[in-house]
Amino acid sequence: MANDASPSPGTDLAARAALLQAAAEGRLDGLPCPRCASSCVSVWFTHPADDQYRTWFLCAQCGFEMRAQNAGRPPHYSAERDRTARAPAPESA
C-alpha cells in the first residue's frame, strides 16, 4: 500500500521515462528527480566492455539513481561523462 509520500507507480514510471527521453535529446544536467522532484539529476555513462554501454541517472540531492542498458553507444556519450573505472596501464619494463 502506497503512502502519501510515495509517488504512484504510474507517476514514477512517467518520470523515469522522461529522464530517458531527456538523455536521448541531449539534456544531461538539471533534470527533475522522480524521488525528490529537485532538478538535480545528471546523466553519466559507463562503458564496461567494447560493445556495452550504460546510461546512469544520478540525483545530487537525494541519492536517487537509475541505470539504463544501451543497445550500442548512446547518442550523447562523451569521455568527459564516462565514469567507467579503468585500471591503470601497466608500466613497461
C-alpha positions in Angstrom: 0.0 0.0 0.0 1.4 3.4 -1.0 1.6 6.2 1.5 1.1 9.9 0.7 4.8 10.5 0.4 5.3 7.8 -2.3 4.6 8.6 -5.9 2.1 6.4 -7.6 3.7 3.7 -9.8 2.4 5.4 -13.0 3.8 8.7 -12.0 7.2 7.2 -11.2 7.2 5.3 -14.5 6.4 8.5 -16.4 9.1 10.4 -14.6 11.7 7.7 -15.3 10.6 7.7 -19.0 11.0 11.4 -19.1 14.6 11.0 -17.9 15.3 8.6 -20.7 13.8 11.0 -23.2 15.8 13.9 -21.9 19.0 12.0 -22.3 18.1 11.0 -25.8 17.6 14.6 -26.6 21.0 15.6 -25.2 19.7 17.3 -21.9 22.2 15.8 -19.4 22.0 18.1 -16.4 19.4 19.7 -14.2 16.7 17.0 -14.8 13.8 16.5 -12.4 14.3 13.7 -9.9 11.4 11.1 -9.7 12.0 10.8 -6.0 12.6 14.3 -4.6 11.4 16.4 -7.5 14.5 18.6 -7.4 16.2 19.5 -10.7 19.4 17.8 -9.6 19.6 14.7 -11.8 22.6 14.4 -14.2 23.4 11.8 -16.8 26.6 9.8 -16.8 27.9 6.8 -18.7 29.8 3.7 -18.1 31.5 1.5 -20.8 32.2 -1.9 -19.2 33.2 -3.7 -22.4 33.8 -2.8 -26.1 30.2 -3.4 -27.0 28.5 -2.4 -23.7 27.3 1.0 -22.6 25.2 2.0 -19.7 23.5 5.3 -19.0 23.2 6.4 -15.4 20.9 9.0 -13.9 22.1 10.3 -10.5 20.4 12.9 -8.2 22.8 15.1 -6.3 20.1 16.0 -3.8 18.6 12.7 -2.6 20.8 9.9 -3.9 18.3 8.6 -6.5 20.0 6.5 -9.2 18.7 4.7 -12.2 20.6 2.7 -14.9 19.6 2.0 -18.5 21.4 -0.6 -20.7 22.1 0.7 -24.2 21.9 -1.2 -27.4 25.1 0.4 -28.7 26.8 3.7 -27.9 24.4 6.3 -26.6 23.9 9.3 -28.9 25.3 11.9 -26.4 28.0 9.7 -24.9 31.3 11.5 -24.2 34.5 10.6 -22.5 34.0 13.6 -20.1 30.8 11.9 -18.8 32.2 8.4 -18.7 32.6 7.1 -15.1 34.0 3.7 -16.1 36.6 2.7 -13.5 39.6 1.9 -15.6 42.7 0.0 -14.4 45.9 2.0 -14.8 48.0 0.9 -17.7 50.8 -1.5 -16.9 54.3 0.1 -16.8 56.7 -1.0 -19.4 59.8 -2.9 -18.2 
